[in-house]
Amino acid sequence: MGTRTATVWVETAGPGVVEVLGHRAPTFAVQEQHYALVVVRDLDPGTCRTYDVHVDGRRVWPLEGSGMPPSRIRTRPTSSVVADPAPQRIVFGSCRYPPTGDPELERGLGVDALDAYAARLLARLEGLADDDGAAAELPDAVCLLGDQIYADETTPRTQEWIRSRRGVDSGAGLEIADYPEYAHLYSETWSDPEVRWLLSTVPTSMIFDDHDIRDDWNTSQAWRAQMAQQDWWPARIRAGLASYWVYQHLGNLDPDTLASDALYQAVISADGDVWPLLGEYAARADAAVGNPEGIRWSYRWDLGRTRLLMIDSRCGRVLNDDERLMVNDATFTWIEEQAAEGPDEVDHLLLGSSIPWLMPPAATQVQAMNERSAAAGSGVAERLRQAVDLEHWPAFRASFDRLARLVERVASSSSAPETICVLSGDVHHCYAARAGFATPTRSRVYQLTCSPVRNGVPWFMEYVFALGWVRPVVALVRRLGRWWGVPEEPVTWDPIGGPWFGNAVATLEITGRTARVRWERSGRDGRLEPVADLPLT
């Protein structure tokens, strides 16, 4: 969504021409799956209107008899339209396991917090025929921070479907093997009626994490070497990255970026199946891991005077004998440029990263110690890294420090934003921490973590996560880290809330230069219940 444009992503059952509000786009095909991205232009800023989707002249959305309110496009206002900034609501979270169809699994996984959020929004919109009234209820964006799908942990009904199309005694087994199976996963995950309606109405930004491809994806060069020995892996990684480009990445790009994107232009200009284009691109993206320059999946959204920089912290890594980086140099330089651009235009800077930057301090030390040991050739450290997911920003210490320097530089500038917030998921619990630096900063800096939207965590890990913040434990582990050779961090941080557990979504609420954040957890009755409401300014 922009001030005058919107892009509408569509998957269809066959080839055709898709139309939204008088704007058309032909579908493109990937291994018998069909898609279109319709760019709607010449909209009025600051307005809200309903829309239909037609394929070859026939209305196909909204679904007949669905009982859902119409889907809407709500453009952002320009500064000339409103004198006072309207409140913004940005919903975020990560790790959403799909409906399984298995009653026992469903009880263990609990209620989907995104589904509960969508159901509450639907209830509030019920009977609202007025677009202005609907606009006041709709959030400005939903940020899904990784693990939209679980390619390595498939549901029982998907496993049954896989068995119906191929053998499972070799190759990828019951994991996802190819592009059609990835397409099946996205359909399983996004076909929930309430969530499907939410995605059709609220602008949604996405980034991948490991389970979108496989657990521990790109955690180290040793992991990549292990996967390279699997004969089924090349097809899997190509399918995973190609499907991510289609299902998630395309929708993150604004019309101007799409117009200059060489791959997208090649795809919509091609005749027939574009899988060769996407498969080759995905292979190059995977091969670029380990290089100072790689394919950039990170992107920028400007939501009025709030800027979101979504950071790829998985496929842009550098993993070699000389250095380990969370983000390659070319992409990190781009992030630094975007964070500094137009400082007078930004009241709040959001850095989206699927994995947290500031973790429980004890966990931070353990990950940094593990990185040093693994770099020294310790096989035990490498096995431990993969076994307990020691792969967050602190395990890539050079990148951790570079991000700290970036944040400090922006936060202490003369035109600093009011807040700088790192939004993250991955760790299956929620918390908030406030950061500080050696030099005073004008901005308040926070780590805000919300995970999972729908998943679980072993009961004993709740105690481990909580212990990671306990001051005596932190002091002890820090002393051990110094003895291990881990240098002092260039940033300090303290918890201001959490840890909290359970399926949850968080909402960042912004009005002008004020901001607060709220976490809500899904209860057994299917409704959201408040967890915490914290002022950030």
TAGILIN-V906108 format. One record per residue. N is the residue number from 1. PHI is phi in whole degrees, 0 to 359 (999 if undefined). OMEGA is omega in whole degrees, -180 to 180 (* if undefined). Layout:
BEGIN
n=N phi=PHI omega=OMEGA
n=N phi=PHI omega=OMEGA
END
This chain:
BEGIN
n=1 phi=999 omega=174
n=2 phi=236 omega=175
n=3 phi=279 omega=-179
n=4 phi=230 omega=-177
n=5 phi=227 omega=171
n=6 phi=211 omega=173
n=7 phi=248 omega=-178
n=8 phi=243 omega=-179
n=9 phi=270 omega=-175
n=10 phi=223 omega=167
n=11 phi=247 omega=-177
n=12 phi=238 omega=-179
n=13 phi=282 omega=-179
n=14 phi=200 omega=180
n=15 phi=291 omega=179
n=16 phi=173 omega=176
n=17 phi=248 omega=-177
n=18 phi=261 omega=-178
n=19 phi=232 omega=175
n=20 phi=225 omega=177
n=21 phi=50 omega=176
n=22 phi=83 omega=179
n=23 phi=253 omega=-171
n=24 phi=238 omega=173
n=25 phi=208 omega=174
n=26 phi=286 omega=178
n=27 phi=284 omega=169
n=28 phi=238 omega=-172
n=29 phi=245 omega=174
n=30 phi=229 omega=179
n=31 phi=47 omega=175
n=32 phi=71 omega=169
n=33 phi=258 omega=-171
n=34 phi=232 omega=-174
n=35 phi=218 omega=170
n=36 phi=211 omega=173
n=37 phi=238 omega=-176
n=38 phi=264 omega=176
n=39 phi=266 omega=179
n=40 phi=263 omega=-175
n=41 phi=243 omega=173
n=42 phi=62 omega=175
n=43 phi=277 omega=177
n=44 phi=275 omega=179
n=45 phi=297 omega=174
n=46 phi=66 omega=180
n=47 phi=237 omega=179
n=48 phi=229 omega=-180
n=49 phi=213 omega=177
n=50 phi=281 omega=177
n=51 phi=212 omega=172
n=52 phi=246 omega=172
n=53 phi=242 omega=176
n=54 phi=243 omega=173
n=55 phi=238 omega=-177
n=56 phi=53 omega=175
n=57 phi=85 omega=-178
n=58 phi=256 omega=180
n=59 phi=289 omega=-179
n=60 phi=239 omega=179
n=61 phi=214 omega=3
n=62 phi=294 omega=178
n=63 phi=292 omega=178
n=64 phi=298 omega=175
n=65 phi=73 omega=-178
n=66 phi=286 omega=-177
n=67 phi=77 omega=-180
n=68 phi=273 omega=172
n=69 phi=292 omega=-180
n=70 phi=295 omega=173
n=71 phi=286 omega=-175
n=72 phi=227 omega=169
n=73 phi=246 omega=179
n=74 phi=242 omega=-179
n=75 phi=283 omega=178
n=76 phi=279 omega=178
n=77 phi=285 omega=170
n=78 phi=264 omega=-178
n=79 phi=298 omega=180
n=80 phi=280 omega=-178
n=81 phi=274 omega=-178
n=82 phi=232 omega=179
n=83 phi=283 omega=-179
n=84 phi=255 omega=-179
n=85 phi=294 omega=176
n=86 phi=282 omega=177
n=87 phi=299 omega=176
n=88 phi=246 omega=174
n=89 phi=231 omega=180
n=90 phi=240 omega=-177
n=91 phi=267 omega=180
n=92 phi=215 omega=178
n=93 phi=174 omega=-179
n=94 phi=209 omega=173
n=95 phi=68 omega=-177
n=96 phi=242 omega=177
n=97 phi=282 omega=-172
n=98 phi=282 omega=171
n=99 phi=301 omega=-173
n=100 phi=252 omega=-175
n=101 phi=78 omega=-179
n=102 phi=251 omega=-175
n=103 phi=303 omega=-179
n=104 phi=293 omega=177
n=105 phi=298 omega=-179
n=106 phi=298 omega=178
n=107 phi=297 omega=-179
n=108 phi=290 omega=-178
n=109 phi=282 omega=179
n=110 phi=81 omega=-175
n=111 phi=279 omega=177
n=112 phi=295 omega=-177
n=113 phi=292 omega=178
n=114 phi=290 omega=175
n=115 phi=298 omega=179
n=116 phi=296 omega=178
n=117 phi=296 omega=180
n=118 phi=297 omega=180
n=119 phi=297 omega=178
n=120 phi=294 omega=178
n=121 phi=296 omega=177
n=122 phi=300 omega=180
n=123 phi=297 omega=-180
n=124 phi=289 omega=-180
n=125 phi=273 omega=-176
n=126 phi=301 omega=179
n=127 phi=84 omega=179
n=128 phi=272 omega=178
n=129 phi=277 omega=-177
n=130 phi=281 omega=-178
n=131 phi=295 omega=180
n=132 phi=295 omega=177
n=133 phi=295 omega=178
n=134 phi=294 omega=-179
n=135 phi=300 omega=-179
n=136 phi=293 omega=-179
n=137 phi=271 omega=-172
n=138 phi=283 omega=172
n=139 phi=290 omega=-179
n=140 phi=277 omega=180
n=141 phi=195 omega=168
n=142 phi=243 omega=179
n=143 phi=253 omega=178
n=144 phi=260 omega=-166
n=145 phi=262 omega=172
n=146 phi=110 omega=180
n=147 phi=57 omega=170
n=148 phi=292 omega=178
n=149 phi=227 omega=180
n=150 phi=236 omega=-176
n=151 phi=288 omega=-177
n=152 phi=254 omega=-179
n=153 phi=226 omega=-173
n=154 phi=282 omega=-180
n=155 phi=283 omega=179
n=156 phi=303 omega=-178
n=157 phi=287 omega=174
n=158 phi=290 omega=177
n=159 phi=298 omega=177
n=160 phi=297 omega=179
n=161 phi=294 omega=178
n=162 phi=298 omega=179
n=163 phi=299 omega=-178
n=164 phi=286 omega=-176
n=165 phi=244 omega=-180
n=166 phi=197 omega=175
n=167 phi=285 omega=-178
n=168 phi=239 omega=-179
n=169 phi=276 omega=178
n=170 phi=212 omega=180
n=171 phi=65 omega=-177
n=172 phi=285 omega=-180
n=173 phi=62 omega=-179
n=174 phi=268 omega=170
n=175 phi=276 omega=-179
n=176 phi=285 omega=-173
n=177 phi=247 omega=-171
n=178 phi=210 omega=-175
n=179 phi=296 omega=178
n=180 phi=303 omega=179
n=181 phi=288 omega=172
n=182 phi=297 omega=178
n=183 phi=300 omega=177
n=184 phi=298 omega=180
n=185 phi=299 omega=-180
n=186 phi=297 omega=177
n=187 phi=297 omega=179
n=188 phi=298 omega=-175
n=189 phi=282 omega=-171
n=190 phi=259 omega=-178
n=191 phi=274 omega=172
n=192 phi=306 omega=-171
n=193 phi=303 omega=-178
n=194 phi=292 omega=180
n=195 phi=292 omega=178
n=196 phi=300 omega=177
n=197 phi=296 omega=180
n=198 phi=301 omega=-180
n=199 phi=294 omega=-180
n=200 phi=277 omega=-171
n=201 phi=237 omega=-175
n=202 phi=252 omega=176
n=203 phi=304 omega=-173
n=204 phi=234 omega=175
n=205 phi=253 omega=-174
n=206 phi=221 omega=170
n=207 phi=211 omega=-178
n=208 phi=276 omega=167
n=209 phi=227 omega=-169
n=210 phi=293 omega=-173
n=211 phi=289 omega=171
n=212 phi=299 omega=176
n=213 phi=244 omega=177
n=214 phi=188 omega=180
n=215 phi=307 omega=180
n=216 phi=69 omega=-179
n=217 phi=310 omega=177
n=218 phi=59 omega=178
n=219 phi=290 omega=-178
n=220 phi=193 omega=176
n=221 phi=292 omega=177
n=222 phi=297 omega=178
n=223 phi=297 omega=-180
n=224 phi=297 omega=179
n=225 phi=294 omega=178
n=226 phi=297 omega=-178
n=227 phi=290 omega=180
n=228 phi=297 omega=179
n=229 phi=281 omega=180
n=230 phi=272 omega=-174
n=231 phi=292 omega=-180
n=232 phi=272 omega=-172
n=233 phi=292 omega=-179
n=234 phi=304 omega=178
n=235 phi=294 omega=-179
n=236 phi=293 omega=-176
n=237 phi=292 omega=177
n=238 phi=296 omega=180
n=239 phi=294 omega=-178
n=240 phi=295 omega=-179
n=241 phi=286 omega=178
n=242 phi=295 omega=179
n=243 phi=291 omega=175
n=244 phi=298 omega=178
n=245 phi=302 omega=-178
n=246 phi=287 omega=-169
n=247 phi=276 omega=-175
n=248 phi=242 omega=-170
n=249 phi=293 omega=-179
n=250 phi=305 omega=-178
n=251 phi=289 omega=178
n=252 phi=276 omega=-169
n=253 phi=261 omega=179
n=254 phi=282 omega=-176
n=255 phi=303 omega=180
n=256 phi=295 omega=178
n=257 phi=293 omega=178
n=258 phi=299 omega=-178
n=259 phi=295 omega=-178
n=260 phi=256 omega=-178
n=261 phi=276 omega=-173
n=262 phi=296 omega=-179
n=263 phi=293 omega=-179
n=264 phi=299 omega=180
n=265 phi=296 omega=177
n=266 phi=294 omega=-179
n=267 phi=296 omega=-176
n=268 phi=283 omega=178
n=269 phi=265 omega=-173
n=270 phi=282 omega=172
n=271 phi=259 omega=177
n=272 phi=82 omega=-175
n=273 phi=293 omega=-179
n=274 phi=265 omega=180
n=275 phi=304 omega=178
n=276 phi=303 omega=178
n=277 phi=295 omega=-176
n=278 phi=288 omega=179
n=279 phi=296 omega=179
n=280 phi=292 omega=178
n=281 phi=297 omega=-180
n=282 phi=296 omega=178
n=283 phi=296 omega=178
n=284 phi=294 omega=180
n=285 phi=297 omega=180
n=286 phi=291 omega=-179
n=287 phi=293 omega=-178
n=288 phi=285 omega=177
n=289 phi=298 omega=-176
n=290 phi=107 omega=-180
n=291 phi=256 omega=178
n=292 phi=301 omega=178
n=293 phi=239 omega=179
n=294 phi=214 omega=177
n=295 phi=289 omega=-176
n=296 phi=268 omega=173
n=297 phi=261 omega=179
n=298 phi=293 omega=-178
n=299 phi=205 omega=-176
n=300 phi=233 omega=169
n=301 phi=238 omega=170
n=302 phi=254 omega=179
n=303 phi=254 omega=-173
n=304 phi=65 omega=-180
n=305 phi=263 omega=172
n=306 phi=251 omega=-179
n=307 phi=249 omega=175
n=308 phi=252 omega=171
n=309 phi=251 omega=-180
n=310 phi=270 omega=-173
n=311 phi=256 omega=171
n=312 phi=286 omega=180
n=313 phi=248 omega=179
n=314 phi=232 omega=-173
n=315 phi=266 omega=179
n=316 phi=261 omega=-176
n=317 phi=284 omega=171
n=318 phi=245 omega=-175
n=319 phi=227 omega=177
n=320 phi=209 omega=-175
n=321 phi=291 omega=-175
n=322 phi=274 omega=-176
n=323 phi=202 omega=173
n=324 phi=237 omega=-178
n=325 phi=233 omega=175
n=326 phi=293 omega=-177
n=327 phi=226 omega=-180
n=328 phi=295 omega=-171
n=329 phi=297 omega=-178
n=330 phi=297 omega=-180
n=331 phi=290 omega=-180
n=332 phi=295 omega=176
n=333 phi=298 omega=176
n=334 phi=299 omega=179
n=335 phi=298 omega=179
n=336 phi=298 omega=179
n=337 phi=294 omega=-179
n=338 phi=292 omega=180
n=339 phi=293 omega=-176
n=340 phi=267 omega=-174
n=341 phi=289 omega=176
n=342 phi=53 omega=-174
n=343 phi=300 omega=-180
n=344 phi=287 omega=-178
n=345 phi=262 omega=-172
n=346 phi=239 omega=174
n=347 phi=267 omega=-178
n=348 phi=219 omega=178
n=349 phi=252 omega=178
n=350 phi=249 omega=176
n=351 phi=249 omega=179
n=352 phi=271 omega=177
n=353 phi=218 omega=-177
n=354 phi=302 omega=180
n=355 phi=251 omega=-173
n=356 phi=295 omega=173
n=357 phi=274 omega=-180
n=358 phi=261 omega=-178
n=359 phi=253 omega=170
n=360 phi=311 omega=-172
n=361 phi=304 omega=178
n=362 phi=295 omega=178
n=363 phi=295 omega=178
n=364 phi=300 omega=180
n=365 phi=296 omega=-179
n=366 phi=299 omega=-179
n=367 phi=292 omega=179
n=368 phi=294 omega=177
n=369 phi=296 omega=180
n=370 phi=297 omega=179
n=371 phi=300 omega=-179
n=372 phi=295 omega=-179
n=373 phi=291 omega=180
n=374 phi=295 omega=179
n=375 phi=295 omega=179
n=376 phi=279 omega=176
n=377 phi=99 omega=-179
n=378 phi=286 omega=175
n=379 phi=293 omega=177
n=380 phi=297 omega=180
n=381 phi=297 omega=179
n=382 phi=293 omega=178
n=383 phi=295 omega=178
n=384 phi=295 omega=180
n=385 phi=305 omega=-178
n=386 phi=284 omega=-175
n=387 phi=290 omega=-175
n=388 phi=238 omega=171
n=389 phi=58 omega=176
n=390 phi=272 omega=-169
n=391 phi=216 omega=-180
n=392 phi=269 omega=-176
n=393 phi=307 omega=180
n=394 phi=297 omega=178
n=395 phi=278 omega=173
n=396 phi=235 omega=-165
n=397 phi=300 omega=179
n=398 phi=299 omega=179
n=399 phi=286 omega=175
n=400 phi=305 omega=-179
n=401 phi=292 omega=-179
n=402 phi=295 omega=176
n=403 phi=295 omega=178
n=404 phi=299 omega=179
n=405 phi=295 omega=177
n=406 phi=298 omega=-179
n=407 phi=298 omega=-180
n=408 phi=298 omega=-179
n=409 phi=296 omega=180
n=410 phi=291 omega=-176
n=411 phi=291 omega=-178
n=412 phi=257 omega=-180
n=413 phi=288 omega=-178
n=414 phi=293 omega=179
n=415 phi=246 omega=-176
n=416 phi=297 omega=173
n=417 phi=293 omega=-180
n=418 phi=293 omega=178
n=419 phi=225 omega=167
n=420 phi=235 omega=-176
n=421 phi=238 omega=172
n=422 phi=265 omega=-179
n=423 phi=262 omega=-175
n=424 phi=215 omega=177
n=425 phi=219 omega=169
n=426 phi=76 omega=-164
n=427 phi=267 omega=174
n=428 phi=59 omega=166
n=429 phi=199 omega=-175
n=430 phi=242 omega=176
n=431 phi=194 omega=175
n=432 phi=226 omega=178
n=433 phi=221 omega=176
n=434 phi=251 omega=-176
n=435 phi=259 omega=175
n=436 phi=222 omega=-177
n=437 phi=230 omega=-178
n=438 phi=297 omega=177
n=439 phi=260 omega=180
n=440 phi=298 omega=179
n=441 phi=240 omega=176
n=442 phi=279 omega=180
n=443 phi=273 omega=166
n=444 phi=269 omega=-172
n=445 phi=244 omega=-175
n=446 phi=224 omega=162
n=447 phi=255 omega=180
n=448 phi=239 omega=-174
n=449 phi=240 omega=178
n=450 phi=222 omega=-179
n=451 phi=194 omega=-2
n=452 phi=265 omega=167
n=453 phi=289 omega=174
n=454 phi=202 omega=176
n=455 phi=184 omega=-178
n=456 phi=226 omega=175
n=457 phi=216 omega=178
n=458 phi=304 omega=-173
n=459 phi=303 omega=-176
n=460 phi=290 omega=180
n=461 phi=291 omega=176
n=462 phi=300 omega=178
n=463 phi=290 omega=179
n=464 phi=297 omega=180
n=465 phi=298 omega=-179
n=466 phi=294 omega=-180
n=467 phi=297 omega=-178
n=468 phi=297 omega=179
n=469 phi=256 omega=-175
n=470 phi=290 omega=-170
n=471 phi=304 omega=179
n=472 phi=299 omega=179
n=473 phi=294 omega=180
n=474 phi=300 omega=-179
n=475 phi=299 omega=-180
n=476 phi=296 omega=-177
n=477 phi=291 omega=177
n=478 phi=294 omega=177
n=479 phi=298 omega=178
n=480 phi=296 omega=179
n=481 phi=297 omega=178
n=482 phi=296 omega=177
n=483 phi=298 omega=-179
n=484 phi=286 omega=-179
n=485 phi=100 omega=179
n=486 phi=283 omega=-180
n=487 phi=288 omega=179
n=488 phi=294 omega=-179
n=489 phi=288 omega=179
n=490 phi=279 omega=-179
n=491 phi=214 omega=173
n=492 phi=247 omega=178
n=493 phi=204 omega=-179
n=494 phi=224 omega=-179
n=495 phi=290 omega=171
n=496 phi=242 omega=177
n=497 phi=183 omega=178
n=498 phi=95 omega=4
n=499 phi=283 omega=176
n=500 phi=240 omega=-175
n=501 phi=234 omega=-179
n=502 phi=113 omega=180
n=503 phi=289 omega=-171
n=504 phi=211 omega=165
n=505 phi=232 omega=178
n=506 phi=241 omega=179
n=507 phi=231 omega=174
n=508 phi=268 omega=-178
n=509 phi=248 omega=-173
n=510 phi=232 omega=171
n=511 phi=225 omega=-175
n=512 phi=61 omega=-179
n=513 phi=259 omega=174
n=514 phi=258 omega=-179
n=515 phi=204 omega=172
n=516 phi=210 omega=-179
n=517 phi=227 omega=-177
n=518 phi=229 omega=173
n=519 phi=253 omega=176
n=520 phi=226 omega=-176
n=521 phi=243 omega=179
n=522 phi=280 omega=179
n=523 phi=267 omega=-179
n=524 phi=295 omega=179
n=525 phi=278 omega=178
n=526 phi=88 omega=-180
n=527 phi=255 omega=178
n=528 phi=278 omega=176
n=529 phi=237 omega=-176
n=530 phi=292 omega=176
n=531 phi=247 omega=-178
n=532 phi=201 omega=177
n=533 phi=220 omega=-171
n=534 phi=241 omega=172
n=535 phi=287 omega=178
n=536 phi=255 omega=-180
n=537 phi=229 omega=*
END
